[in-house]
């Protein structure tokens, strides 16, 4: 059996660990967007490789083409977690600060959405 938790502790843990969508889109579009972005990353990588290989290749520029292929990197995209429920409700004025200030939240790195190596 698991440990016994009071309703207050369950609520506190829910505020801390449950997540809510803060991208102002529905849950279905978030799921579809993840699939779309994964497809986009692979598709742009494949197109970039094909564009390099479509260029005329002869004995003089073989090394150049090989270097271009070796330097080609897949665009970076990673899923990021949504906002913790406690912060989400506090920002919308649904709960007071006293319920949120004792919670510790794991905050993800808010770097660029896509990697730094964009293609032309």
Backbone bond lengths (Angstrom), bond angles and torsions (degrees), N, CA, C in turn:
res aa  C-N    CA-C-N  psi(-1)  N-CA   C-N-CA  omega(-1)  CA-C   N-CA-C  phi
1 X - - - 1.447 - - 1.516 110.38 -
2 X 1.314 114.84 149.66 1.456 120.02 178.50 1.510 111.70 -78.96
3 X 1.296 115.22 176.74 1.462 119.86 179.28 1.519 109.49 -76.63
4 X 1.305 116.09 148.91 1.458 121.81 178.86 1.524 108.92 -81.09
5 X 1.328 116.15 130.52 1.461 120.89 178.10 1.518 109.00 -123.51
6 X 1.312 114.72 141.36 1.459 119.57 177.13 1.524 108.56 -75.45
7 X 1.322 117.66 159.81 1.463 119.83 176.93 1.533 112.48 -59.13
8 X 1.343 116.93 -34.63 1.460 119.77 179.43 1.534 110.85 -66.14
9 X 1.330 115.79 -40.14 1.464 118.39 179.35 1.527 110.71 -69.47
10 X 1.329 117.25 -37.16 1.459 120.40 176.34 1.529 110.65 -60.72
11 X 1.335 115.74 -41.42 1.461 120.60 179.98 1.525 110.62 -65.04
12 X 1.342 116.63 -42.80 1.460 121.23 179.93 1.532 110.36 -63.06
13 X 1.333 116.31 -43.98 1.461 119.84 178.63 1.529 111.55 -65.92
14 X 1.321 116.36 -34.24 1.457 120.14 177.03 1.525 110.26 -64.52
15 X 1.344 117.58 -45.16 1.464 121.23 177.16 1.526 111.06 -59.85
16 X 1.310 116.83 -33.40 1.455 120.91 -174.73 1.533 112.74 -82.32
17 X 1.326 118.25 -41.74 1.458 120.15 -169.85 1.523 114.97 -107.51
18 X 1.331 119.60 -24.15 1.455 120.54 178.33 1.523 108.65 -71.98
19 X 1.313 116.65 149.57 1.459 121.71 -177.29 1.521 110.23 -119.18
20 X 1.341 115.48 151.41 1.455 121.36 175.32 1.518 108.92 -130.59
21 X 1.320 115.01 146.95 1.459 121.81 -178.97 1.522 109.32 -68.93
22 X 1.328 116.94 122.66 1.459 119.27 177.25 1.521 111.65 -117.61
23 X 1.329 117.08 16.57 1.455 120.55 177.71 1.525 110.61 -92.08
24 X 1.311 116.61 7.24 1.458 123.55 179.37 1.524 111.94 58.06
25 X 1.309 115.42 41.93 1.455 120.69 174.10 1.518 107.89 -137.00
26 X 1.296 116.45 160.59 1.450 120.40 -178.64 1.517 112.10 -73.58
27 X 1.327 115.39 167.24 1.462 118.83 -178.48 1.524 111.84 -67.77
28 X 1.312 117.93 -32.17 1.461 120.23 179.04 1.527 110.42 -67.80
29 X 1.323 116.76 -41.36 1.461 118.51 -179.07 1.520 111.23 -69.91
30 X 1.328 118.00 -28.98 1.466 119.57 174.72 1.519 110.04 -64.55
31 X 1.318 116.58 -44.81 1.466 119.77 -179.81 1.524 111.25 -65.95
32 X 1.331 116.22 -40.78 1.460 119.19 178.65 1.521 110.92 -68.74
33 X 1.321 116.15 -35.68 1.460 120.18 179.89 1.510 112.58 -65.09
34 X 1.318 117.08 -35.23 1.465 120.49 178.08 1.520 109.59 -63.33
35 X 1.321 116.84 -46.20 1.469 120.02 178.16 1.525 110.87 -62.57
36 X 1.341 116.09 -42.13 1.459 120.48 -179.20 1.524 110.62 -62.53
37 X 1.325 117.51 -43.63 1.465 120.14 -178.72 1.525 111.93 -67.44
38 X 1.325 117.41 -36.83 1.471 119.52 175.61 1.529 110.11 -63.24
39 X 1.332 116.36 -42.27 1.462 119.47 176.82 1.523 110.95 -62.91
40 X 1.341 116.05 -42.04 1.464 121.22 -178.96 1.523 111.05 -60.23
41 X 1.329 118.28 -43.82 1.462 122.12 -179.73 1.519 110.11 -60.17
42 X 1.321 117.00 -49.84 1.460 120.18 -178.22 1.523 111.93 -67.67
43 X 1.315 116.55 -37.55 1.453 120.43 -178.01 1.528 111.23 -67.45
44 X 1.328 117.90 -45.21 1.461 119.82 179.58 1.521 111.06 -64.80
45 X 1.318 116.73 -35.76 1.467 120.00 177.43 1.533 110.32 -64.10
46 X 1.329 116.38 -47.78 1.466 119.80 179.84 1.528 111.41 -61.79
47 X 1.331 116.93 -42.43 1.461 120.21 -179.00 1.520 111.17 -65.05
48 X 1.315 116.87 -38.19 1.460 120.28 178.94 1.529 110.35 -64.96
49 X 1.321 117.44 -43.03 1.467 121.48 178.09 1.530 110.17 -63.13
50 X 1.334 116.70 -44.31 1.463 119.90 179.93 1.523 111.43 -63.20
51 X 1.336 116.79 -37.81 1.462 120.51 179.73 1.531 110.48 -63.65
52 X 1.322 117.05 -39.12 1.465 120.20 177.80 1.527 110.26 -67.05
53 X 1.334 116.30 -43.47 1.464 119.92 -176.73 1.528 113.10 -73.08
54 X 1.340 118.08 -22.34 1.459 121.01 178.10 1.523 112.61 -74.29
55 X 1.327 117.14 -19.75 1.462 119.55 179.86 1.527 108.91 -66.22
56 X 1.340 116.64 149.89 1.469 118.64 -178.93 1.530 111.12 -62.53
57 X 1.326 115.92 127.87 1.462 121.18 -177.91 1.528 108.15 -115.66
58 X 1.318 115.25 126.27 1.459 120.25 172.86 1.523 108.62 -135.02
59 X 1.311 116.75 -171.34 1.467 120.44 -175.38 1.526 112.57 -63.65
60 X 1.328 118.15 -28.30 1.468 119.80 -174.78 1.521 112.55 -77.66
61 X 1.311 117.75 -35.11 1.469 118.35 -175.33 1.525 113.46 -108.83
62 X 1.305 119.12 17.56 1.465 121.93 178.79 1.524 111.23 -61.69
63 X 1.336 116.00 -43.36 1.471 119.65 179.51 1.524 111.53 -64.69
64 X 1.323 116.33 -37.85 1.468 120.01 179.79 1.527 110.04 -63.94
65 X 1.323 116.69 -45.07 1.469 120.78 -179.87 1.523 110.52 -64.38
66 X 1.328 117.13 -42.12 1.464 119.87 178.30 1.525 111.35 -62.03
67 X 1.339 116.74 -39.68 1.472 120.08 177.73 1.522 111.19 -65.81
68 X 1.336 116.48 -40.50 1.464 119.16 178.43 1.525 110.82 -62.80
69 X 1.323 116.49 -41.35 1.465 119.68 178.72 1.523 111.25 -66.16
70 X 1.317 117.15 -38.81 1.468 120.29 -179.70 1.523 111.60 -69.15
71 X 1.336 117.03 -31.95 1.466 120.71 -178.56 1.522 112.75 -82.53
72 X 1.313 117.57 -13.62 1.458 120.82 -177.83 1.519 109.93 -68.81
73 X 1.309 115.70 126.48 1.462 121.71 179.14 1.523 109.08 -117.29
74 X 1.294 114.54 147.16 1.456 120.75 176.34 1.532 108.43 -70.45
75 X 1.337 118.88 136.41 1.467 119.70 176.83 1.524 110.82 -59.49
76 X 1.300 116.27 146.25 1.460 121.07 -176.20 1.521 110.01 -93.41
77 X 1.309 116.29 127.92 1.457 121.70 169.96 1.511 107.65 -146.05
78 X 1.318 115.95 132.36 1.461 120.70 178.76 1.521 109.62 -133.66
79 X 1.312 114.29 147.56 1.459 118.67 174.36 1.518 108.43 -69.27
80 X 1.311 116.54 143.07 1.460 120.68 174.34 1.520 108.02 -122.42
81 X 1.311 117.61 144.38 1.461 119.40 -178.25 1.526 111.27 -71.09
82 X 1.317 115.02 155.29 1.456 120.66 176.04 1.526 109.77 -76.60
83 X 1.323 116.30 -178.56 1.467 122.38 -177.75 1.525 110.31 -73.81
84 X 1.340 117.63 143.94 1.467 119.91 173.04 1.531 109.99 -61.04
85 X 1.315 116.17 146.02 1.461 121.14 -176.07 1.525 111.80 -58.13
86 X 1.337 118.09 -39.55 1.463 120.87 -179.85 1.515 112.37 -60.81
87 X 1.319 117.86 -46.59 1.468 120.99 178.21 1.520 111.22 -66.82
88 X 1.311 116.13 -39.35 1.457 121.14 179.93 1.532 110.61 -59.25
89 X 1.338 116.37 -47.45 1.466 120.08 -178.88 1.521 111.70 -70.62
90 X 1.334 117.31 -36.29 1.466 120.33 179.54 1.526 110.62 -64.76
91 X 1.333 117.50 -43.45 1.460 120.91 -179.08 1.522 111.78 -65.18
92 X 1.309 117.74 -26.29 1.459 120.90 178.59 1.524 112.66 -94.21
93 X 1.323 116.61 5.29 1.454 120.98 176.16 1.510 114.73 76.16
94 X 1.318 118.11 18.17 1.464 121.13 -177.76 1.522 112.44 -84.49
95 X 1.339 117.84 -27.60 1.466 120.92 177.57 1.523 108.55 -132.78
96 X 1.329 116.03 160.04 1.463 120.03 -177.72 1.531 110.92 -88.31
97 X 1.317 114.82 165.85 1.462 122.07 -175.22 1.522 112.40 -62.60
98 X 1.321 118.64 -32.27 1.469 121.52 -176.88 1.528 111.74 -60.42
99 X 1.326 117.66 -30.30 1.466 120.14 -179.86 1.524 112.09 -78.19
100 X 1.322 116.72 -19.79 1.457 120.48 -174.19 1.522 112.52 -101.84
101 X 1.328 118.18 -30.36 1.460 119.86 -168.96 1.528 113.59 -69.24
102 X 1.318 120.13 -20.63 1.462 121.45 178.95 1.529 113.12 -90.34
103 X 1.310 117.43 -1.78 1.461 121.07 -178.68 1.528 110.25 -89.31
104 X 1.308 116.48 146.88 1.461 120.80 174.03 1.519 107.74 -109.44
105 X 1.321 115.56 126.69 1.452 121.33 -176.64 1.516 109.69 -110.72
106 X 1.320 115.40 143.79 1.460 120.07 171.53 1.519 106.92 -86.99
107 X 1.311 115.91 118.87 1.457 120.43 -178.27 1.520 107.97 -106.15
108 X 1.325 115.99 132.46 1.462 119.90 -179.73 1.513 109.86 -85.91
109 X 1.323 115.29 161.49 1.453 121.88 178.27 1.520 108.33 -72.18
110 X 1.328 116.60 122.40 1.452 119.92 -178.57 1.519 109.65 -96.19
111 X 1.320 115.68 65.67 1.452 121.73 178.41 1.515 109.97 -81.39
112 X 1.336 117.11 -165.59 1.461 119.73 179.65 1.522 110.63 -65.98
113 X 1.317 115.28 148.21 1.459 119.92 -179.09 1.520 110.70 -65.56
114 X 1.315 115.77 -41.08 1.451 120.64 178.38 1.513 108.20 -116.70
115 X 1.311 116.97 162.55 1.460 122.02 -178.01 1.521 112.33 -66.06
116 X 1.307 115.95 171.16 1.455 120.80 -175.49 1.520 112.37 -80.86
117 X 1.313 118.55 -13.07 1.465 119.58 -176.39 1.525 110.53 -99.70
118 X 1.348 115.92 79.46 1.459 120.49 177.02 1.517 109.16 -82.41
119 X 1.292 115.34 154.84 1.450 119.98 178.84 1.510 109.63 -96.54
120 X 1.316 115.38 162.94 1.474 121.38 -178.04 1.501 111.56 -60.39
